[in-house]
């Protein structure tokens, strides 16, 4: 269908990041991990494009193994 967009695409990325942090506020590590997992699955379902999701998994895996 389409390719993964890795360019900034949020009108207010700092605002979204603040919301993301606020959603985790007061949660234990396990609760925070569960929230992240639910969010990922909700967004993956919204995208619904397995090719784009595969590209996103690859991009995330590549960045996780890249030297800091």
URRAUR-V396834 format. One record per residue. N is the residue number from 1. RES is the residue in one small letter. SS is DSSP state (H for helix, E for strand, - for the rest). PHI is phi as a letter, one per 40 degrees, with the letter a starting at -180 (NA if undefined). Layout:
n=N res=RES ss=SS phi=PHI
n=N res=RES ss=SS phi=PHI
//
This chain:
n=1 res=x ss=- phi=NA
n=2 res=x ss=- phi=a
n=3 res=x ss=- phi=c
n=4 res=x ss=- phi=c
n=5 res=x ss=- phi=c
n=6 res=x ss=- phi=b
n=7 res=x ss=- phi=c
n=8 res=x ss=- phi=d
n=9 res=x ss=- phi=b
n=10 res=x ss=- phi=b
n=11 res=x ss=- phi=c
n=12 res=x ss=- phi=b
n=13 res=x ss=H phi=c
n=14 res=x ss=H phi=c
n=15 res=x ss=H phi=c
n=16 res=x ss=H phi=c
n=17 res=x ss=H phi=c
n=18 res=x ss=H phi=c
n=19 res=x ss=H phi=c
n=20 res=x ss=H phi=c
n=21 res=x ss=H phi=c
n=22 res=x ss=H phi=c
n=23 res=x ss=H phi=c
n=24 res=x ss=H phi=c
n=25 res=x ss=- phi=d
n=26 res=x ss=- phi=g
n=27 res=x ss=- phi=c
n=28 res=x ss=- phi=c
n=29 res=x ss=H phi=d
n=30 res=x ss=H phi=c
n=31 res=x ss=H phi=c
n=32 res=x ss=H phi=c
n=33 res=x ss=H phi=c
n=34 res=x ss=H phi=c
n=35 res=x ss=H phi=c
n=36 res=x ss=H phi=d
n=37 res=x ss=H phi=c
n=38 res=x ss=H phi=c
n=39 res=x ss=H phi=c
n=40 res=x ss=H phi=d
n=41 res=x ss=H phi=c
n=42 res=x ss=H phi=c
n=43 res=x ss=H phi=c
n=44 res=x ss=H phi=c
n=45 res=x ss=H phi=c
n=46 res=x ss=H phi=c
n=47 res=x ss=H phi=c
n=48 res=x ss=- phi=g
n=49 res=x ss=- phi=b
n=50 res=x ss=H phi=c
n=51 res=x ss=H phi=c
n=52 res=x ss=H phi=c
n=53 res=x ss=H phi=c
n=54 res=x ss=H phi=c
n=55 res=x ss=H phi=c
n=56 res=x ss=H phi=c
n=57 res=x ss=H phi=c
n=58 res=x ss=H phi=c
n=59 res=x ss=H phi=c
n=60 res=x ss=H phi=c
n=61 res=x ss=H phi=c
n=62 res=x ss=H phi=c
n=63 res=x ss=H phi=c
n=64 res=x ss=H phi=c
n=65 res=x ss=H phi=c
n=66 res=x ss=- phi=c
n=67 res=x ss=- phi=c
n=68 res=x ss=- phi=c
//
